[in-house]
Amino acid sequence: MLLKTEADTAQLARTLAGLARPGDAILLSGPLGAGKSVFARAFLRSICADPALEVPSPTYTLVQAYDGPLAGIYHFDLWRLGSPDELDELGWDDACEGIMLVEWPERLEDMVPPNALHITLDVNADGSRHARFTGWPERLGALQATGQDNRA
């Protein structure tokens, strides 16, 4: 999917927030500057139904928890995670019952949740982003139905 602007990335996040359910994990991969934080901020504001929600980066705390209308929502930034063994200290098991948004999921190693939606964001030469999806085949049809699927 081609994301021409930051607004496109935010709209994708809002669309996926409407599809998320308790027990879901959305895993965001991509280089620095690819739009993971833009996606996370828009996703959290949408799923919490609060457009002014303060969304601090969990880069140093590793996880930030939010109260959502359906379940707890957990935003993980695993860039600084030493090993997957540290996830227990971060409340990983409890988070698995809520909705998880995970930046740098490569650090999870063998703890990747089954049935997760993997989103890889890449930056194109013109500054636009390209999003690739793995998972949620039964739900991603909603992207096409909303006109959100701009493949390029």
N, C-alpha and C positions, 0 to 999 in steps of 0.2 A: 504494500500500500504506500503510495506517495503522500507525504505530508509536506506540503509546500511552505507552510508557515507554522509558527508556534501555535497559532489559533487552531490549526488543523490537528496538531498533537493534543491540545487541550480538548478538542471536540471528540477525538478518539477515546481519550480517557473518560470523558463523561458518558459516552455510549457504553463503554465496557463496565463502568460503575453501575449502570442500570441492569447489566446482565449478571453481576457478581452475586454469589450466595454464600452463606456460612459454609465453611470447609474449603473454600476456594483459595488458591494461591495464584497470584499473577507475578511472574518472574521477568524482570526487566534487565536485559543485557545490552551492552553497547559501550563504545569508548566515552571518555569524558567529553561533555559537550554535545552528546547525541540527543538530549531531550528527556532523559530519565526523570530528572527533577521536575521539569515542566509537566510531564505526564503524571507523576505522583501527586503534585500539588492539585492539579485539576481533578484527578480521580478522588482524592480525599475530600475536597470541598464538595464535590457532587454527591458522593455516597453518604456524606454526613449532612447533606442538605443545608450547607452553610457556606455561601460564596465568599464570606469574609474570614473563614476559618484560618487561624494562624497555623502554618505548616512548617515548623522548623525542620531543617535537615537532620536526620538521625546519624550523620557521619560520625560524630563522637560518642553519642549515647548508644549507637547501633540499632536501637529500636525506639519507636514512638508509638504509643497506643492512643486510640480514639474510641469514643463511644458512638457506635452507629445505630441506626434504627433497627437493623436486622441482627447485628452481632457486633462484637468488638472487632476493631480494625487495627491491624498491626503493620506499621511501615518499617521495614528493616533495610538498613544500608550496611551491607556486609563487607565493604571495602577494607575495613580495619580488623575483621574477624581473624583471629590467630588460627583457629581450627574449628571444625564443626562441633567438637566437644564443648565449646563455649556456649552453644545454643541453649543448653539446659538452663544456664544462669540467666538467659534472656527471656525465659518463659516460652520457649518454642512450642512445647506440647500444648499449652493453653492457647497459643496463637493459632495452632492448626485447627482449632474448633471454630475460630472466627474467620475473618477474611484477611489474607496476608498479601501485602505488596512488597516484593523483595527486589532491591537493587543489588547488583553484583551476585547473582545466584550461583555463579561458578564456585563460590566459596563453600557452598553447601555440600559439595562432593556427593556422597551417597544418601544424603538426607533430603534430596529434592522430593517434594510431595507428589504422589501419584496424581494424575489428572490435572496437573498445573497447566496454566496458559503461559507459554513462553513467548515473550515479545523481544525481538532483537531490533534495536534502532541503529541505523547507520547514517552517516552524514554524506550527502552527495557533494560533488564539486561546486554546485551552485548554491550550497547552503541549505537546500531542502533536506528532508529526512526520508528514509525508506524504512518502513516497519515490516518485519516478517513475523508470522505467527506459527506456532506449533501448539496443538491442543485445542480443546473446546470445539470440535467440528460441528457439534449439534447446536451450539450457540452462536458461532461466528457468522452463520447465515444472516443474523440480524444486522451485521455491518452492511451487507449487500442491500438488504431491505431498506436501510436508512440512507442509502446513497453514499455511505462512508467509505466504501471500498473503491479507492482511486488507484488501481494498479498501474504501475509504470515500469 
